[in-house]
Amino acid sequence: MVKEKLLMGNEAIGLGALHAGVGFVFGYPGTPSTEILETVAKNKGEGVYVEWSVNEKAAMEAAAGAAYAGARSMVTMKQVGLNVASDPLMSLTYVGVKGGMVVVVADDPGPISSQTEQDTRHFAEFAKLPVFDPSSPEEAYQMIGDAFALSEQLGTPVLFRPTTRVCHGCVSLQMEDCSKRITPEGFIKDASRWVIFPRLTYQNHQKIEARNEKLRETFSTYRFNFLEGAGRKGIATGGISYVYTKEALQLLGQEPKLLKVGTPHPFPEALALSFLDGLEEVLVLEELDPVIERELTYLCGKHHLNVTIKGKLTGDMPNAGELSVEIARDRIGHYLDLPESSVPSLKDLPTLPVRPPVLCAGCPHRASFYAVKQAMKGKKAVFSGDIGCYTLGNAAPLDMVDTCLCMGAGITVAQGLHRVEPDAVNFSFIGDSTFFASGLTGVVNAVYNDADIVLIVLDNSTTAMTGHQPHPGTGKTVMGEFTQKISISKMLEAAGVSFVRRVNPLDLRTAIQTVQEAAAFRGVSAVIFESPCVALGKPDAVHMVDSKTCIGCGRCVRELGCPALVMENKKAKIEPDMCYGCTLCAQVCPVGAIRKGGEEA
């Protein structure tokens, strides 16, 4: 039975995987990929297993195990997560799989919510793996089935690379309301196949190179790689940039020769040569790195073609950030030598308002940062941050994140800083989910090497930044099952941290005192600030400012930066629809002018 549904791109990928017979799905949450696994969890039938793994490396290896046994498996992550999972992925290239295994890696041009603008198409080339690059949610839904089929046919993992606008775009899709049922054969012992040795790697490397050459031919006739239009000037594109390009050409009323690439590696060489035939110039529109541009430039050199390739490398396209229909229209118009009047200038567009992200009103992380800041007043201290909501602690007026590199790095960066400046108090901030994902190695390293750092674990009982997914410290899985709740304090003690304290950051006086004790301790000390994310519960009693008592000093606004606090008529005011009743501002007010609504002075 065919049904039409309004779906986000990530939902389309998740449902497409289910309809293709995926039986085991592993992943780690990270925008823009998160909803893929969540969609599978919500719509899975009997016999489908789904988990949020402790990190991307664990997810990759678990998915590989399922594929070894003949099951169709999928692993999901964002682009920086592939860095964590790259060790097993590189070896999987040579070992291979039995069941279809698709590695979904969502890239984030912009970047909108990431540390980097890295391009997974390069990882495909580096790992010598096929990669599918959907240009729309509809295409992603169909492509994911093709990816599973190709993976199973070739016995290799396959990369699947949607980008943010594909992941989060919404479309109406027609799909069959059914899922393919695949019964895994089970694991068959064969050390010559599943145990990686140098000899096996050498033999399989030769097979991989030969396979990829054949794939270039296969991909030249793949349904999502094609040519359109005609003329002496061509345009090449792929992914979401194809959609921008098509809309821009429609607005300009042009139909030049167009190459659409849905499988950037191995590159569809025969199709590309057909595209280049008879052309004088090519403009390449693609986000992130000049992958298609370099491939076309290489082919022109290899086959002695007198075609000029323009794009990022020549300065004809932006070399960073997202593309858009407006940028595509502007650059294509100039490339096709269209009159200026027919190509509206980007300067005519209004500037969008800047909306910097901030910690939510009532966020316990604000109280944690403020407590540490107060405890370290007048002392030389460095605050190493990490990836999560708490990265927003870098903003004024808190200004409490001095470094941020990647997940888990705050703990080890603090150790390096300590070695150079032992007279400073080096703090490391990390969230509860990140602690489980990548914090333990740094803790063990610090204890083993006798580092003098203060570890601050910001435990808000969820993976807040990516949408409140469970983690090992919550005692609940994405399947809805209750399981062993892992204790952060016990893990720290087991690792040899002798100073471990748990405190509610909203108890400001106790929090400040605890941080001072931790800073005075010689060696690795840890303070676990425990207070749930405001999104997990209902607001407490809303607070208000007694305007008669308020002296207008502005300390609450100036030092906390809570979105619910404003100055009005030279007095502090709390926006009641934003207040969560966390009490932090009441504890900061020097004259006691802030109290629960309805309380008398």
PLY file of the C-alpha trace (Angstrom):
ply
format ascii 1.0
element vertex 601
property float x
property float y
property float z
element edge 600
property int vertex1
property int vertex2
end_header
0.00 0.00 0.00
1.43 3.38 -1.05
1.07 6.28 1.37
2.09 9.93 1.13
3.80 11.42 4.17
5.32 14.77 5.04
8.82 13.89 6.17
12.05 15.53 7.24
15.06 14.32 5.25
16.39 12.41 8.26
13.03 10.70 8.65
13.12 9.76 4.98
16.56 8.18 5.44
15.45 6.27 8.54
12.28 4.96 6.90
14.17 4.17 3.70
16.61 2.07 5.71
13.75 0.19 7.39
12.08 -0.43 4.04
15.42 -1.71 2.73
15.55 -4.31 5.50
17.96 -2.81 8.01
17.91 -4.92 11.17
20.51 -3.30 13.41
21.14 0.42 13.81
23.83 2.01 15.96
24.83 5.64 16.33
25.83 8.60 18.41
23.70 11.77 18.43
25.02 14.78 16.57
23.28 17.51 14.62
22.37 17.27 11.75
22.17 13.43 11.84
20.29 12.70 15.08
16.74 12.16 13.83
17.76 9.31 11.51
18.28 6.83 14.33
15.35 8.24 16.31
13.07 7.66 13.31
14.17 4.03 13.12
13.53 3.62 16.85
10.00 5.06 16.54
9.02 3.04 13.46
10.93 -0.23 13.86
9.12 -3.50 13.59
9.71 -6.67 15.54
13.29 -7.89 15.39
14.90 -4.52 14.63
17.51 -3.45 17.19
18.48 0.20 17.76
20.97 1.78 20.16
22.64 5.02 21.05
26.18 3.75 21.45
28.63 5.33 23.89
30.48 6.98 20.98
30.91 6.71 17.21
33.77 4.22 17.39
31.67 1.84 19.45
28.76 2.30 17.05
30.91 1.57 13.99
32.36 -1.60 15.49
28.99 -2.90 16.68
27.47 -2.30 13.24
30.42 -4.15 11.70
29.78 -7.13 13.98
26.15 -7.27 12.90
27.20 -7.10 9.24
29.76 -9.89 9.81
26.82 -12.08 10.80
24.96 -11.27 7.58
22.54 -8.64 8.89
21.89 -5.33 7.20
23.26 -2.75 9.62
23.49 1.02 9.68
25.55 3.44 11.75
24.74 7.17 12.04
26.82 10.19 13.06
27.80 13.71 12.02
30.96 14.59 10.15
33.21 15.12 13.16
31.96 11.83 14.58
33.58 10.06 11.65
36.93 11.20 13.03
36.20 9.17 16.15
35.06 6.17 14.08
37.80 6.38 11.45
40.04 3.73 13.03
37.60 0.83 12.57
36.31 2.26 9.27
39.73 2.25 7.63
40.29 -1.39 8.57
36.74 -2.36 7.59
37.59 -1.27 4.05
40.07 -4.15 3.83
38.16 -6.74 5.88
34.77 -6.11 4.29
31.33 -7.24 5.45
28.79 -9.91 4.62
25.48 -8.15 5.24
24.92 -4.69 3.80
26.44 -1.97 6.01
25.73 1.72 5.42
27.62 4.41 7.30
25.51 7.58 7.34
27.62 10.68 7.95
25.84 14.04 7.89
28.03 16.93 6.77
27.39 20.44 8.05
28.27 23.22 5.58
28.31 26.61 7.25
29.09 25.19 9.70
25.76 25.60 11.45
26.34 23.45 14.54
29.81 21.95 14.26
33.49 22.58 14.91
34.54 22.00 11.30
33.41 22.13 7.67
35.12 18.85 6.83
33.91 16.98 3.75
33.07 13.28 4.04
33.61 12.84 0.30
37.33 13.06 1.10
36.94 10.32 3.68
35.39 8.14 0.99
38.43 8.63 -1.21
40.79 8.17 1.75
39.07 4.94 2.83
38.56 3.81 -0.80
34.82 3.38 -0.20
31.81 4.20 -2.38
29.86 7.26 -1.27
26.30 8.32 -2.08
25.52 12.06 -2.02
21.75 12.70 -2.09
20.48 16.06 -3.32
17.06 15.96 -1.64
15.04 14.02 0.94
13.24 12.18 -1.88
16.52 11.13 -3.40
17.89 10.15 0.01
14.92 7.86 0.60
15.59 6.00 -2.65
19.39 6.12 -2.46
19.63 4.49 0.96
18.16 1.29 -0.48
20.65 1.41 -3.34
23.45 1.85 -0.80
22.45 -1.28 1.10
22.18 -3.27 -2.13
25.60 -2.13 -3.35
27.19 -2.83 0.03
25.85 -6.36 0.04
26.79 -6.93 -3.61
30.40 -5.80 -3.09
30.86 -6.96 0.50
32.00 -3.52 1.61
30.75 -0.73 3.86
29.22 2.16 1.93
29.24 5.81 2.99
26.06 7.87 2.75
26.55 11.63 2.96
23.52 13.89 3.40
24.15 17.53 4.32
22.25 19.77 6.73
19.66 21.08 4.25
18.91 17.56 3.03
18.72 16.26 6.59
16.39 18.99 7.83
14.43 19.83 4.68
10.81 18.59 4.58
8.94 17.10 1.61
5.87 15.00 0.87
6.98 11.49 -0.06
5.13 8.55 -1.52
6.33 5.30 -0.03
5.25 1.75 0.49
4.07 1.05 4.01
6.20 -2.03 4.45
9.67 -3.17 5.42
11.77 -5.88 3.86
12.47 -8.80 6.18
15.98 -10.22 6.00
17.04 -13.17 8.12
20.79 -13.06 8.80
22.76 -16.19 8.00
24.76 -15.81 11.19
28.49 -15.55 11.76
30.58 -18.19 10.04
34.07 -18.57 11.44
36.79 -17.90 8.87
40.04 -16.44 10.19
41.29 -15.88 6.65
38.44 -13.44 6.12
37.57 -11.80 9.45
40.99 -11.52 11.14
42.98 -8.64 9.67
46.62 -9.50 8.91
49.14 -7.70 6.66
48.93 -10.44 4.03
45.13 -10.23 3.89
45.30 -6.44 3.71
47.73 -6.59 0.76
45.53 -9.01 -1.18
42.33 -7.11 -0.45
43.94 -3.78 -1.34
44.48 -5.05 -4.87
40.86 -6.22 -5.04
39.59 -2.87 -3.76
41.47 -0.90 -6.41
40.14 -3.16 -9.17
36.62 -2.95 -7.74
36.68 0.83 -7.64
37.73 1.03 -11.29
34.69 -1.06 -12.22
32.52 1.14 -10.01
33.51 4.18 -12.06
31.83 2.48 -15.02
28.86 1.30 -12.97
28.26 4.74 -11.49
28.35 6.30 -14.98
24.97 4.69 -15.63
23.57 5.07 -12.10
20.14 6.68 -12.11
21.11 9.60 -9.87
24.11 10.54 -12.05
22.95 12.19 -15.28
23.32 14.90 -17.91
20.85 17.63 -18.87
20.75 20.54 -21.31
23.22 21.56 -24.02
25.66 24.28 -24.98
29.34 25.22 -24.97
29.37 26.24 -21.33
28.65 23.55 -18.77
27.77 23.40 -15.08
28.66 20.51 -12.78
27.15 19.99 -9.35
25.98 17.45 -6.79
24.19 17.09 -3.47
21.97 19.94 -2.30
23.91 22.27 -4.63
22.11 20.58 -7.54
18.77 21.80 -6.16
20.15 25.35 -5.74
21.55 25.22 -9.27
18.30 24.02 -10.86
16.28 26.71 -9.11
18.81 29.39 -10.06
18.76 28.30 -13.71
14.99 28.36 -13.71
15.01 31.93 -12.36
17.54 32.94 -15.01
15.69 31.12 -17.78
18.80 29.17 -18.84
19.38 25.49 -19.72
23.13 24.94 -20.13
24.72 21.50 -20.24
24.50 20.18 -16.68
26.24 17.28 -14.93
24.65 16.00 -11.73
26.89 13.78 -9.57
25.21 11.59 -6.94
28.19 9.28 -6.32
31.33 11.42 -6.04
33.57 8.41 -5.31
34.45 6.43 -7.31
33.83 9.26 -9.75
31.62 8.37 -12.78
34.37 8.95 -15.34
32.62 7.88 -18.54
29.61 10.09 -17.77
31.88 13.00 -16.92
33.76 12.61 -20.22
30.46 12.70 -22.11
29.67 15.90 -20.25
33.04 17.49 -21.06
32.79 16.61 -24.76
32.27 19.79 -26.79
32.52 22.16 -23.82
34.77 25.21 -23.54
34.23 25.98 -19.86
32.68 24.38 -16.79
31.50 26.06 -13.58
31.35 23.71 -10.59
28.88 24.38 -7.79
29.42 22.29 -4.66
29.51 22.81 -0.93
32.57 22.32 1.25
35.61 21.11 -0.75
36.25 21.19 -4.52
35.85 17.43 -4.96
33.96 17.44 -8.27
36.08 20.34 -9.50
39.34 18.44 -8.90
37.97 15.29 -10.55
37.02 17.22 -13.69
40.35 19.04 -13.74
42.11 15.68 -13.46
40.07 14.20 -16.31
40.87 17.17 -18.55
44.57 16.60 -17.92
44.36 12.82 -18.26
42.53 13.01 -21.60
44.18 16.23 -22.89
40.89 18.12 -23.06
41.02 21.86 -23.65
38.28 22.72 -21.16
38.60 25.40 -18.49
37.27 24.24 -15.10
36.11 27.01 -12.79
35.03 26.80 -9.17
36.48 27.17 -5.70
40.07 26.64 -6.82
39.86 29.49 -9.32
38.00 31.88 -7.02
34.81 31.71 -9.07
32.87 30.13 -6.18
33.02 30.76 -2.40
35.51 28.43 -0.72
33.74 28.31 2.65
30.20 28.27 4.01
26.87 27.17 2.57
25.68 27.87 -0.93
22.18 29.19 -1.63
19.90 29.85 -4.57
20.91 33.52 -4.42
24.64 32.75 -4.56
24.09 30.23 -7.35
22.01 32.71 -9.35
24.63 35.42 -8.94
27.64 33.26 -9.90
25.88 31.44 -12.75
24.61 34.72 -14.16
28.12 36.14 -14.33
29.51 32.87 -15.69
26.96 32.82 -18.52
27.64 36.50 -19.28
24.04 37.49 -18.65
23.17 41.23 -18.45
23.55 42.66 -14.93
19.87 43.64 -14.91
18.84 39.98 -15.16
21.04 38.94 -12.22
19.79 40.62 -9.00
22.65 41.64 -6.75
23.01 40.05 -3.33
23.59 43.55 -1.99
19.91 44.27 -2.54
18.89 41.57 -0.06
18.11 42.60 3.54
20.56 41.50 6.21
19.17 38.83 8.51
19.22 39.64 12.23
22.02 38.04 14.23
20.72 35.48 16.73
23.65 34.18 18.77
22.92 31.04 20.82
22.73 31.45 24.61
22.24 29.21 27.62
18.53 28.79 28.31
16.87 30.69 31.14
17.22 28.52 34.24
20.00 26.38 32.73
21.99 24.77 35.59
25.20 25.22 33.58
24.93 28.98 34.18
24.96 28.36 37.92
27.92 25.96 37.59
30.01 28.44 35.61
29.09 31.28 37.95
30.08 29.26 41.02
33.49 28.45 39.54
33.98 32.07 38.49
33.20 33.32 41.98
35.41 30.67 43.60
38.38 31.69 41.43
38.08 35.47 41.84
41.54 37.01 42.02
43.30 33.75 41.14
45.10 32.71 37.97
42.85 30.11 36.36
42.28 28.68 32.88
38.97 27.13 31.89
39.16 24.41 29.23
35.76 23.68 27.71
34.24 20.93 25.62
31.51 20.21 23.08
27.91 20.63 24.23
25.46 23.24 25.54
28.09 24.34 28.00
30.30 25.64 25.17
27.92 28.62 25.34
29.54 29.48 28.67
32.15 31.32 26.59
29.77 34.23 26.00
29.66 37.37 28.10
29.03 37.93 30.91
30.14 34.45 32.05
33.25 34.26 29.80
34.13 30.84 31.23
35.36 28.84 28.22
38.96 29.59 27.27
39.49 26.58 24.98
37.28 24.22 23.01
38.76 21.69 20.60
36.72 18.50 20.30
34.77 16.06 22.45
36.76 15.04 25.52
39.70 17.30 24.72
38.99 19.71 27.57
40.37 17.18 30.07
43.61 16.52 28.22
44.13 20.11 27.00
43.99 21.18 30.65
46.81 18.72 31.39
49.01 20.20 28.69
48.33 23.72 29.97
49.20 22.59 33.50
52.60 21.31 32.37
53.49 24.70 30.90
51.94 26.86 33.65
51.82 24.82 36.87
51.11 27.98 38.89
47.66 28.33 37.28
44.55 26.44 38.39
43.53 24.46 35.33
39.85 23.58 35.08
38.25 21.16 32.65
34.51 21.32 31.95
32.72 18.33 30.43
29.08 17.23 30.18
27.70 13.93 31.42
27.06 12.48 27.95
30.45 13.64 26.68
32.09 12.18 29.78
30.87 8.72 28.80
31.63 9.27 25.11
35.21 10.43 25.36
36.15 11.66 28.82
37.45 8.54 30.52
40.71 8.33 28.58
41.65 11.85 29.66
40.80 11.15 33.29
42.95 8.01 33.37
45.77 9.90 31.66
45.58 12.68 34.26
45.64 10.29 37.24
48.38 8.10 35.78
50.62 11.08 34.99
49.89 12.90 38.26
48.38 16.01 36.67
47.06 18.79 38.87
43.69 19.71 37.33
40.13 20.32 38.49
37.52 18.35 36.55
34.04 19.84 36.50
31.37 17.41 35.27
28.19 19.23 34.26
25.60 16.50 34.80
22.18 17.61 33.55
20.91 14.03 33.07
20.67 14.11 29.27
22.39 14.77 25.95
20.90 18.23 25.76
22.58 19.87 22.76
21.39 17.28 20.24
17.84 16.81 21.50
17.84 15.09 24.90
18.88 11.57 23.99
19.59 9.05 26.77
23.14 8.02 27.67
24.73 5.47 30.04
24.17 7.76 33.02
20.40 7.93 32.50
19.69 4.21 32.90
17.41 4.16 29.85
18.01 3.14 26.24
16.57 4.47 22.97
14.56 1.23 22.81
12.74 2.41 25.94
14.31 -0.23 28.16
15.54 0.50 31.67
19.07 -0.71 32.21
22.08 -0.30 34.47
22.61 3.36 35.37
26.33 4.08 35.25
27.61 6.25 38.10
30.03 9.00 37.10
31.34 9.39 40.64
32.07 5.67 40.98
33.83 5.62 37.62
36.00 8.54 38.71
36.84 6.83 41.98
37.62 3.58 40.15
40.02 5.54 37.91
41.90 6.73 40.99
40.42 10.20 41.53
40.43 10.54 45.32
38.67 13.93 45.55
35.15 13.50 44.13
32.27 15.71 45.26
28.65 15.87 44.08
26.78 19.13 44.52
23.75 20.98 43.19
25.03 24.08 41.36
21.83 25.93 42.25
22.97 25.83 45.88
25.37 28.66 45.15
27.14 28.97 48.51
27.87 25.24 48.77
28.90 25.11 45.11
31.45 27.92 45.53
32.88 26.36 48.68
33.20 22.94 47.00
35.05 24.40 44.02
37.46 26.20 46.35
38.22 22.92 48.13
38.76 21.14 44.80
41.13 23.87 43.59
43.18 23.58 46.79
43.53 19.81 46.38
46.84 18.58 44.93
46.29 16.18 42.02
43.15 15.36 40.06
40.01 16.62 41.78
36.46 16.36 40.47
33.27 18.25 41.18
30.08 16.81 39.69
27.42 19.49 39.38
24.11 17.62 39.33
20.97 19.43 38.22
18.61 18.34 35.42
18.22 20.24 32.16
15.28 22.66 32.33
13.74 20.92 29.31
13.31 17.70 31.31
10.81 19.10 33.82
8.27 21.79 34.49
9.25 25.28 35.66
9.39 25.85 39.40
7.75 28.85 41.02
8.32 31.90 38.82
10.36 34.62 40.50
9.76 38.35 40.45
11.61 41.53 41.35
10.28 43.78 44.09
10.79 47.14 42.43
10.62 48.94 45.81
13.51 46.89 47.20
15.56 46.73 43.97
18.36 49.31 43.99
18.95 49.08 40.26
22.53 47.87 40.62
22.04 45.50 37.66
24.25 42.82 39.21
21.79 40.03 38.36
21.66 41.08 34.70
25.31 42.02 34.40
26.82 38.88 35.99
24.42 36.11 34.97
23.28 36.93 31.44
20.00 35.03 31.91
17.59 35.71 29.01
14.74 36.13 31.52
16.48 39.07 33.23
16.28 42.60 31.81
16.64 46.16 33.02
13.54 48.34 32.75
13.22 51.89 34.08
16.58 51.43 35.81
15.25 48.43 37.74
15.75 44.71 37.22
12.80 42.80 35.81
12.12 39.09 35.24
10.14 38.05 32.16
7.61 35.66 33.76
7.07 33.56 30.62
10.79 32.72 30.53
11.58 32.19 34.21
12.10 28.61 35.44
12.47 29.53 39.10
16.05 28.32 39.38
16.68 30.84 42.24
20.19 31.75 41.05
19.37 35.43 40.57
17.76 35.55 44.01
20.98 34.25 45.53
23.03 36.84 43.64
20.87 39.88 44.47
22.67 41.89 47.20
19.48 43.31 48.71
17.08 40.36 48.50
14.82 42.02 45.96
14.16 38.80 44.01
11.78 36.20 45.41
9.11 33.73 44.41
6.01 35.33 42.97
3.51 36.06 45.74
6.06 36.07 48.58
6.08 39.16 50.74
9.19 41.21 51.31
0 1
1 2
2 3
3 4
4 5
5 6
6 7
7 8
8 9
9 10
10 11
11 12
12 13
13 14
14 15
15 16
16 17
17 18
18 19
19 20
20 21
21 22
22 23
23 24
24 25
25 26
26 27
27 28
28 29
29 30
30 31
31 32
32 33
33 34
34 35
35 36
36 37
37 38
38 39
39 40
40 41
41 42
42 43
43 44
44 45
45 46
46 47
47 48
48 49
49 50
50 51
51 52
52 53
53 54
54 55
55 56
56 57
57 58
58 59
59 60
60 61
61 62
62 63
63 64
64 65
65 66
66 67
67 68
68 69
69 70
70 71
71 72
72 73
73 74
74 75
75 76
76 77
77 78
78 79
79 80
80 81
81 82
82 83
83 84
84 85
85 86
86 87
87 88
88 89
89 90
90 91
91 92
92 93
93 94
94 95
95 96
96 97
97 98
98 99
99 100
100 101
101 102
102 103
103 104
104 105
105 106
106 107
107 108
108 109
109 110
110 111
111 112
112 113
113 114
114 115
115 116
116 117
117 118
118 119
119 120
120 121
121 122
122 123
123 124
124 125
125 126
126 127
127 128
128 129
129 130
130 131
131 132
132 133
133 134
134 135
135 136
136 137
137 138
138 139
139 140
140 141
141 142
142 143
143 144
144 145
145 146
146 147
147 148
148 149
149 150
150 151
151 152
152 153
153 154
154 155
155 156
156 157
157 158
158 159
159 160
160 161
161 162
162 163
163 164
164 165
165 166
166 167
167 168
168 169
169 170
170 171
171 172
172 173
173 174
174 175
175 176
176 177
177 178
178 179
179 180
180 181
181 182
182 183
183 184
184 185
185 186
186 187
187 188
188 189
189 190
190 191
191 192
192 193
193 194
194 195
195 196
196 197
197 198
198 199
199 200
200 201
201 202
202 203
203 204
204 205
205 206
206 207
207 208
208 209
209 210
210 211
211 212
212 213
213 214
214 215
215 216
216 217
217 218
218 219
219 220
220 221
221 222
222 223
223 224
224 225
225 226
226 227
227 228
228 229
229 230
230 231
231 232
232 233
233 234
234 235
235 236
236 237
237 238
238 239
239 240
240 241
241 242
242 243
243 244
244 245
245 246
246 247
247 248
248 249
249 250
250 251
251 252
252 253
253 254
254 255
255 256
256 257
257 258
258 259
259 260
260 261
261 262
262 263
263 264
264 265
265 266
266 267
267 268
268 269
269 270
270 271
271 272
272 273
273 274
274 275
275 276
276 277
277 278
278 279
279 280
280 281
281 282
282 283
283 284
284 285
285 286
286 287
287 288
288 289
289 290
290 291
291 292
292 293
293 294
294 295
295 296
296 297
297 298
298 299
299 300
300 301
301 302
302 303
303 304
304 305
305 306
306 307
307 308
308 309
309 310
310 311
311 312
312 313
313 314
314 315
315 316
316 317
317 318
318 319
319 320
320 321
321 322
322 323
323 324
324 325
325 326
326 327
327 328
328 329
329 330
330 331
331 332
332 333
333 334
334 335
335 336
336 337
337 338
338 339
339 340
340 341
341 342
342 343
343 344
344 345
345 346
346 347
347 348
348 349
349 350
350 351
351 352
352 353
353 354
354 355
355 356
356 357
357 358
358 359
359 360
360 361
361 362
362 363
363 364
364 365
365 366
366 367
367 368
368 369
369 370
370 371
371 372
372 373
373 374
374 375
375 376
376 377
377 378
378 379
379 380
380 381
381 382
382 383
383 384
384 385
385 386
386 387
387 388
388 389
389 390
390 391
391 392
392 393
393 394
394 395
395 396
396 397
397 398
398 399
399 400
400 401
401 402
402 403
403 404
404 405
405 406
406 407
407 408
408 409
409 410
410 411
411 412
412 413
413 414
414 415
415 416
416 417
417 418
418 419
419 420
420 421
421 422
422 423
423 424
424 425
425 426
426 427
427 428
428 429
429 430
430 431
431 432
432 433
433 434
434 435
435 436
436 437
437 438
438 439
439 440
440 441
441 442
442 443
443 444
444 445
445 446
446 447
447 448
448 449
449 450
450 451
451 452
452 453
453 454
454 455
455 456
456 457
457 458
458 459
459 460
460 461
461 462
462 463
463 464
464 465
465 466
466 467
467 468
468 469
469 470
470 471
471 472
472 473
473 474
474 475
475 476
476 477
477 478
478 479
479 480
480 481
481 482
482 483
483 484
484 485
485 486
486 487
487 488
488 489
489 490
490 491
491 492
492 493
493 494
494 495
495 496
496 497
497 498
498 499
499 500
500 501
501 502
502 503
503 504
504 505
505 506
506 507
507 508
508 509
509 510
510 511
511 512
512 513
513 514
514 515
515 516
516 517
517 518
518 519
519 520
520 521
521 522
522 523
523 524
524 525
525 526
526 527
527 528
528 529
529 530
530 531
531 532
532 533
533 534
534 535
535 536
536 537
537 538
538 539
539 540
540 541
541 542
542 543
543 544
544 545
545 546
546 547
547 548
548 549
549 550
550 551
551 552
552 553
553 554
554 555
555 556
556 557
557 558
558 559
559 560
560 561
561 562
562 563
563 564
564 565
565 566
566 567
567 568
568 569
569 570
570 571
571 572
572 573
573 574
574 575
575 576
576 577
577 578
578 579
579 580
580 581
581 582
582 583
583 584
584 585
585 586
586 587
587 588
588 589
589 590
590 591
591 592
592 593
593 594
594 595
595 596
596 597
597 598
598 599
599 600
